[in-house]
Amino acid sequence: MFENLSDKLQRAFKSLRGQGTITEENIGEALREIRVALLEADVNLNVVKDLIDHIRARAVGQEVMTALSPTEQVIKIVRDELIALLGKDTARFKFASQPPTVILMAGLQGSGKTTTSGKLAAWLQKGGHRPMLVSVDVYRPAAREQLKIVAKSIKANLYEGDLKGETAGTALVERLAKEARREAIITGCDTLIVDTAGRLHIDEDLMDEMQRLKALLNPQEILFIADAMTGQDAVRSADEFHKRFSLTGIVLTKMDGDARGGAALSIRHVTGQPVKFIGMGEKPDAFEPFHPDRIVSRILGMGDIMTLIEKAEEKLDRKKSEDFAKKALSGDGFSLEDFRDQLRQIKKLGSLQSIMKMLPSVGPFQGIQQMADQVDESQFTRVEAIINSMTKKERANHEIISGSRRKRIANGSGTSVQEVNQLLRQYAQMRKMFKSAGKGGMLQRKLMGSLGGMKGMGR
């Protein structure tokens, strides 16, 4: 989402390179470029003005450190101010002292409330909680059916309720909400997530219904679900909802899209409420707490290594990774079966594009993010299909694969003999490279030490 903004900010910082000191003149030129970059990213005008004023005051004031170059000084100041804008610390999630904790999901139609309700339930389950979902959108049967499908996919409790042929309206909404809370208590669910009705625009009926639900349920969290793709419209809607219901937080959906990112940078400043979560895709686990410092690192092209490490800790089998490292760096090397297993491990982290975009786009990693858009994800599927089409014996010893067997493998995997040959060549080169690197055991000890240390890094 932030690629364009990141590119433009990097160009603004370049204008300071080669300067001996920061002056009113050269900082003025850099700030003009930063201002244009933020406005083009659809950041709220007042937010841009305040941000530029703060950066200017610090850049030409006494806080400048002589140990840093002008470019480094400005990048540090911009980083600090963006983090302050987004809320400095990761926002805490509130839980009731007496279960169930009630979470009211608010937002306009199409913002992703139902999908986000399921993602939030999955996140809570991962933390050891027992959530229950309920849809009180009695106006759109498809919405209730969608939540049922979502709940089933993540094996979460769902209260459907009996509509009993009643007329859709606030009375029915209130009855379903009360029954769901009672059911959560009876079944031992410690969290109730209430998926409310949305509209194509804010209207009084929607606001009145939300007000009554708030009074009835006394929720610990009122989360506004904002579609990041809608830019400043999402910010204005969030502000209106906050004025009426005192929101406790924001969830930004579709953050993996190609929107300009202005909503993410504006919404906390305008509403005064923190962004608590972001949705990064359609899958239930494509949902993560909002870390302001990590988002700012992405914006400034510094990557997001901490999130990548946390994903690796959560998704990867550490023992398998250690076993693979030992084999790869030993004299015996690793088999094609080991190679296939490692590909499967990598796929658990998400698309290769998303992984590459978490790496810095400056320094030794420069150009990696640009290459991410050229990655052919289907190549992984073809490689796995080729290896699956081999016999166990062939996967253990690739040298026994003759020309006729290569043709059979190509037919079995739906690929060409050339692709089979290419995979085997690359695999042989990789084995040779690892074996050479692992001689003497030095690299193996370093790698194993790194793997051992990763567990503590994400905490």
C-alpha positions in Angstrom: 0.0 0.0 0.0 2.8 2.5 0.9 5.1 1.8 -2.1 4.4 5.1 -3.9 4.6 7.2 -0.8 7.9 5.4 0.2 9.4 6.1 -3.3 8.5 9.8 -3.1 9.9 10.2 0.4 13.1 8.6 -0.6 13.4 11.2 -3.4 12.7 14.0 -0.9 15.5 12.7 1.3 17.9 12.5 -1.7 17.7 16.3 -2.0 19.6 16.6 1.3 22.5 14.3 0.3 25.8 16.1 0.0 24.7 19.0 2.2 27.0 19.8 5.0 24.3 21.1 7.4 20.6 21.6 7.6 19.6 25.1 6.7 16.2 26.9 6.3 16.7 26.7 2.5 17.6 23.0 2.0 15.1 21.8 4.6 12.4 23.9 3.0 13.0 22.2 -0.4 12.9 18.7 1.2 9.7 19.6 3.2 8.0 20.8 0.1 8.6 17.4 -1.5 7.5 15.6 1.6 4.3 17.7 1.7 3.5 16.9 -1.9 4.2 13.2 -1.3 1.8 13.1 1.6 -0.9 15.0 -0.2 -0.6 12.7 -3.2 -1.0 9.7 -0.8 -4.4 11.2 0.2 -3.3 12.2 3.7 -5.7 14.7 5.3 -4.7 18.3 4.6 -4.7 19.4 8.3 -2.7 16.3 9.2 -0.1 17.2 6.6 0.1 20.8 7.8 0.7 19.8 11.4 3.2 17.1 10.5 5.3 19.4 8.3 5.2 22.1 11.0 6.5 19.7 13.6 9.3 18.3 11.3 10.4 21.9 10.4 10.5 23.0 14.1 12.7 20.0 15.1 14.9 20.0 12.0 16.0 23.6 12.4 15.9 23.6 16.2 18.2 22.4 18.9 17.3 18.7 18.6 19.6 18.1 15.5 22.4 15.7 16.3 25.8 16.6 14.9 26.8 12.9 14.7 24.3 12.3 11.9 24.3 13.6 8.3 21.5 16.0 7.2 19.7 13.2 5.4 19.9 10.9 8.5 18.8 13.7 10.8 15.7 14.4 8.7 14.8 10.7 8.2 15.0 10.3 12.0 12.8 13.3 12.6 10.3 12.2 10.0 10.2 8.7 11.5 9.7 10.0 15.0 6.9 12.4 13.9 5.1 9.7 11.9 5.2 7.3 14.8 3.8 10.1 17.1 1.1 10.7 14.5 0.1 7.0 14.4 0.1 6.6 18.2 3.6 5.7 19.4 2.7 2.5 21.2 0.7 -0.6 20.0 -2.9 0.0 21.3 -4.1 -2.5 24.0 -7.3 -4.5 23.6 -9.8 -4.1 26.4 -11.3 -7.1 28.2 -14.1 -7.1 30.7 -13.4 -8.0 34.3 -16.5 -10.2 34.2 -17.0 -12.2 31.0 -18.2 -12.0 28.3 -16.2 -9.1 26.8 -18.6 -7.5 24.3 -17.1 -6.1 21.0 -19.4 -4.0 18.8 -18.2 -4.0 15.1 -19.3 -0.7 13.4 -18.9 0.6 9.9 -20.5 1.2 6.5 -21.6 -1.6 4.2 -18.8 -3.1 2.2 -16.1 -2.1 4.6 -15.4 -5.7 5.6 -17.2 -5.9 9.0 -18.2 -9.6 8.6 -14.9 -10.9 7.4 -13.1 -8.8 10.1 -15.4 -10.2 12.8 -14.2 -13.7 11.8 -10.5 -12.6 11.7 -10.9 -11.0 15.2 -12.4 -14.3 16.5 -9.5 -16.3 15.0 -7.0 -13.9 16.6 -8.7 -14.3 20.0 -8.8 -18.1 19.6 -5.0 -18.0 19.0 -4.6 -16.1 22.3 -6.6 -18.8 24.2 -10.0 -17.1 24.3 -13.3 -18.6 23.4 -15.2 -16.1 21.2 -18.8 -16.2 20.1 -20.0 -14.5 16.9 -23.5 -13.1 16.3 -24.9 -11.1 13.3 -27.6 -8.6 14.1 -27.9 -7.5 10.5 -31.5 -8.6 10.1 -31.9 -6.5 6.9 -29.6 -8.6 4.7 -30.0 -12.4 5.0 -26.7 -12.8 3.0 -24.8 -11.0 5.7 -26.0 -13.5 8.4 -25.2 -16.4 6.0 -21.7 -15.0 5.3 -21.0 -14.9 9.1 -22.1 -18.5 9.4 -19.7 -19.6 6.7 -16.9 -17.5 8.3 -17.5 -19.0 11.8 -17.5 -22.5 10.4 -14.2 -22.0 8.6 -12.5 -21.0 11.8 -14.4 -23.4 14.0 -15.8 -20.5 16.2 -19.1 -20.5 18.1 -22.0 -18.8 16.4 -25.3 -17.7 17.8 -27.8 -17.7 14.9 -31.0 -17.1 16.8 -34.6 -17.6 15.5 -36.0 -14.7 13.6 -39.5 -16.2 14.0 -40.8 -14.3 11.0 -40.5 -11.0 12.9 -40.3 -7.8 10.9 -36.7 -6.6 10.5 -36.1 -3.7 12.8 -34.4 -2.4 16.0 -36.6 -4.6 18.3 -35.4 -7.8 16.5 -31.8 -6.5 16.6 -32.0 -5.9 20.3 -33.6 -9.4 21.0 -30.8 -11.2 19.1 -28.1 -9.2 20.9 -29.6 -10.0 24.3 -30.0 -13.7 23.5 -26.5 -13.9 22.1 -25.0 -12.5 25.3 -27.0 -14.9 27.4 -25.9 -17.8 25.2 -22.2 -16.7 25.5 -22.5 -16.8 29.3 -24.3 -20.2 29.3 -21.7 -21.8 27.0 -18.7 -20.4 28.7 -17.6 -18.0 25.8 -15.5 -15.2 27.2 -16.0 -12.8 24.2 -19.0 -11.8 22.2 -18.4 -10.2 18.8 -21.4 -8.4 17.4 -21.5 -7.9 13.7 -23.8 -5.0 13.1 -25.7 -3.8 10.0 -24.1 -1.3 7.6 -25.5 1.2 5.2 -24.1 2.6 1.9 -23.9 5.9 3.8 -24.4 7.2 7.3 -28.1 7.7 8.1 -30.1 8.4 11.3 -31.7 4.9 11.4 -28.2 3.3 11.4 -27.0 5.7 14.1 -30.1 5.2 16.3 -29.8 1.4 16.1 -26.1 1.5 17.0 -26.9 3.9 19.9 -29.5 1.5 21.3 -27.1 -1.5 20.9 -24.4 0.4 22.8 -26.8 1.2 25.7 -28.0 -2.4 25.8 -24.7 -4.3 25.7 -22.3 -1.7 27.3 -19.5 -3.0 25.1 -15.8 -2.9 26.1 -14.8 -2.2 22.6 -16.5 -0.3 19.8 -14.3 -0.9 16.7 -14.9 1.0 13.5 -14.1 -1.1 10.4 -12.7 1.2 7.7 -11.8 0.2 4.2 -8.4 1.7 3.6 -9.1 1.7 -0.2 -11.7 4.5 0.3 -9.2 7.0 1.6 -10.5 10.1 3.2 -14.1 8.9 3.0 -13.2 6.3 5.6 -11.6 9.0 7.8 -14.7 11.2 7.6 -17.0 8.2 8.4 -14.9 7.2 11.3 -14.9 10.7 12.7 -18.7 10.8 12.4 -19.1 7.5 14.2 -16.7 8.5 16.9 -18.7 11.7 17.6 -21.8 9.7 18.1 -20.6 6.5 19.9 -17.1 7.2 21.3 -15.2 4.6 19.4 -12.4 2.7 21.2 -10.4 1.8 18.1 -10.1 1.5 14.3 -9.6 -1.6 12.2 -8.2 -0.8 8.7 -9.1 -3.5 6.1 -7.6 -4.1 2.6 -4.1 -2.8 3.7 -2.7 -5.2 1.1 -4.3 -3.3 -1.7 -2.8 -0.6 -3.9 -4.5 2.4 -2.3 -2.4 5.4 -1.5 -2.3 4.9 2.3 -3.7 8.3 3.4 -6.4 6.8 5.6 -3.9 4.9 7.7 -1.9 8.1 8.3 -4.9 10.4 8.9 -7.5 8.4 10.8 -6.0 8.5 14.3 -5.1 12.2 14.1 -8.7 13.1 13.0 -10.6 10.8 15.4 -8.2 10.7 18.3 -8.7 6.9 18.5 -5.9 4.4 17.8 -5.8 1.9 14.9 -5.8 -1.4 16.7 -5.7 -4.0 13.9 -5.1 -4.1 10.2 -6.4 -6.7 7.6 -3.8 -7.8 5.1 -5.8 -10.2 2.9 -8.8 -12.5 2.7 -7.6 -15.4 4.8 -8.6 -15.6 8.5 -4.9 -15.2 9.7 -4.3 -12.2 7.4 -4.9 -10.0 10.5 -2.4 -8.4 12.8 -2.2 -5.8 15.6 -1.2 -2.4 14.4 2.3 -1.5 15.4 3.0 2.2 14.5 6.8 1.8 14.5 6.6 -1.1 12.1 4.2 0.7 9.7 6.5 3.7 9.7 9.5 1.5 8.9 7.6 0.1 5.9 6.7 3.7 4.8 10.4 4.8 5.0 11.6 1.8 3.1 13.2 0.2 6.2 11.1 -3.0 6.0 9.4 -4.9 8.8 11.7 -7.6 10.0 10.0 -8.0 13.4 6.7 -9.0 11.8 8.5 -11.4 9.5 10.2 -13.0 12.5 6.9 -13.3 14.4 5.2 -14.9 11.3 8.1 -17.3 11.0 7.9 -18.3 14.7 4.1 -18.8 14.5 4.0 -20.6 11.1 7.2 -22.5 10.7 8.2 -25.9 12.3 11.4 -24.9 14.1 12.6 -28.5 14.3 12.2 -29.0 10.6 14.1 -25.8 9.8 17.0 -26.9 12.1 17.1 -30.4 10.6 17.2 -28.9 7.1 20.0 -26.5 8.1 22.0 -29.5 9.5 21.5 -31.6 6.4 22.2 -28.7 4.0 25.5 -27.8 5.6 26.7 -31.4 6.2 28.7 -33.5 3.8 25.5 -35.6 2.9 23.5 -32.6 1.8 19.7 -32.5 1.6 17.3 -34.5 -0.6 14.7 -33.2 -3.0 12.1 -34.3 -0.4 13.8 -32.0 2.1 13.8 -29.2 -0.5 10.1 -29.7 -1.1 9.3 -29.6 2.6 11.1 -26.3 2.9 9.1 -24.8 0.0 6.0 -25.9 1.9 7.3 -24.2 5.0 8.0 -20.9 3.1 4.5 -21.0 1.6 3.0 -20.9 5.1 4.4 -17.4 5.6 2.2 -16.1 2.7 3.1 -15.1 -0.8 6.7 -14.5 -1.7 5.8 -11.0 -2.7 4.5 -10.2 0.8 7.6 -11.7 2.3 9.9 -9.7 0.0 8.0 -6.5 0.7 8.8 -6.8 4.4 12.5 -6.5 3.7 14.1 -3.1 3.5 14.2 -1.3 0.2 17.4 0.5 1.0 21.0 -0.6 1.7 21.9 -4.2 0.7 18.3 -5.1 0.0 17.8 -2.2 -2.5 15.8 -3.4 -5.4 14.3 -6.4 -3.6 10.8 -4.8 -3.3 10.8 -3.8 -7.0 11.6 -7.4 -7.9 8.7 -8.6 -5.8 6.2 -7.6 -8.4 8.0 -9.8 -11.0 7.8 -13.0 -8.9 6.0 -15.9 -10.5 4.2 -17.5 -7.5 3.0 -20.4 -9.7 6.7 -21.5 -10.1 6.5 -22.9 -6.5 3.5 -25.0 -7.5 5.3 -26.3 -10.6 8.4 -27.2 -8.6 6.4 -29.1 -6.0 4.4 -30.9 -8.7 7.7 -32.0 -10.3 9.1 -33.3 -7.0 5.8 -35.1 -6.2 5.9 -36.9 -9.5 9.2 -38.6 -8.6 9.5 -41.8 -6.7 10.8 -41.8 -3.2 14.0 -43.3 -4.4 14.4 -40.5 -7.0 13.8 -37.8 -4.4 16.5 -39.3 -2.2 19.0 -39.6 -5.0 18.5 -37.3 -8.0 21.4 -38.8 -10.0 19.5 -42.0 -10.8 16.9 -40.0 -12.8 17.5 -40.9 -16.5 16.3 -39.2 -19.6 13.2 -41.5 -19.9 12.4 -40.9 -16.2 12.6 -37.2 -16.7 10.0 -37.4 -19.5 7.7 -39.4 -17.3 8.1 -36.9 -14.4 7.3 -34.0 -16.8 4.2 -35.8 -18.0 3.1 -36.6 -14.5 3.6 -33.1 -13.2 2.1 -31.3 -16.3 5.4 -29.6 -17.0 8.1 -29.9 -19.6 11.3 -31.9 -19.7 13.2 -28.6 -19.8 11.6 -27.5 -16.5 12.5 -30.8 -14.9 16.1 -30.4 -16.1 16.3 -26.8 -14.9 15.0 -27.8 -11.4 17.6 -30.7 -11.1 20.4 -28.4 -12.3 19.4 -25.7 -9.8 19.1 -28.2 -7.0 22.5 -29.7 -7.7 24.1 -26.2 -7.7 22.3 -25.4 -4.4 23.6 -28.6 -2.8 27.1 -27.8 -3.9 27.0 -24.3 -2.7 25.6 -25.3 0.8 28.2 -28.1 1.1 31.0 -25.7 0.3 29.7 -23.1 2.7 29.3 -25.6 5.5 32.9 -27.0 5.4 34.6 -26.8 8.8 31.2 -26.4 10.5 31.6 -22.7 11.1 28.6 -21.5 9.0 26.5 -24.4 10.4 27.3 -23.2 14.0 26.4 -19.6 13.1 23.2 -20.6 11.4 22.1 -22.9 14.2 22.9 -20.1 16.7 20.7 -17.7 14.6 17.8 -20.2 14.5 18.1 -20.7 18.3 18.1 -16.9 18.9 15.1 -16.2 16.7 12.6 -17.4 19.4 13.5 -14.7 21.8 13.7 -11.9 19.2 10.0 -11.6 18.5 9.1 -11.3 22.3 
